[in-house]
Amino acid sequence: MSPWIYFLVTAAIAWHGLTYTDDNGEHPTVHLLFGCIALIFSLRFLFVDIMGFTVWGVPPLSS
């Protein structure tokens, strides 16, 4: 699979998790937690797999 697909899917999950509000207008902790985790993975796909930056301890998907 293309790293672009991974990036777009995890970015969409991060966007949903970080911007979701319940009926009372509050941000549930679980949505914020998984939104932050998805954002970290999304940035990893962007910088390591797509842009080709080397990050110590993080191999690209092709390895």
N, C-alpha and C positions, 0 to 999 in steps of 0.2 A: 504494500500500500504506500501511497505517496505521503511524505511528511506533511505536505500541505493539507491533506485530509485530516491527519491527526491534529495538526495545529488548529484548523477551523472547528473541528468538533470540540476539542478541549477549550477553545476560546469561547464557543457558544455556551458550554456548560459553566464556565467561569462567569460569563456575563449574567446568566440566569441566576446562579447561586449568589452573586454579589448584589444584584439589583432586586431580588425577590422580596416582596413584603406581604405579610398576611393581611387578614381582614381588618386588623386593628392598626395597620400601618407600621408594624414592628418588623425587624429583620430577625428571623429565627437563627439561632446559633448554628444549627446543623447546616443550613444553607450557606452561611458565611464560611464555615469551616471547609466544606467541600468546594465552595467557590474559590477559596484561597489555594487549596490543593490543585484544583484544575488550572488555575492561573499559573502556578509554578510549573506544571507540566507543559502548559501551552508555551510559556517563555522558553522552556528547555527545547522544545521542538523547533521554535523559531530560531534561537541563537545557535544551537549546536547542529541540528540536522539541516536546516534551510540555509542559514547564513554562513555556516562552516566555522564558527568560532570554536577554539579549543578550550574546554573547561576541564581543569584537573579532576580526574576521577569520573568523568561523564563521557563514555564512548558514544559515537554516533550510532544510529540504528543499523547502518550497513555492516558494522563490525560484528 
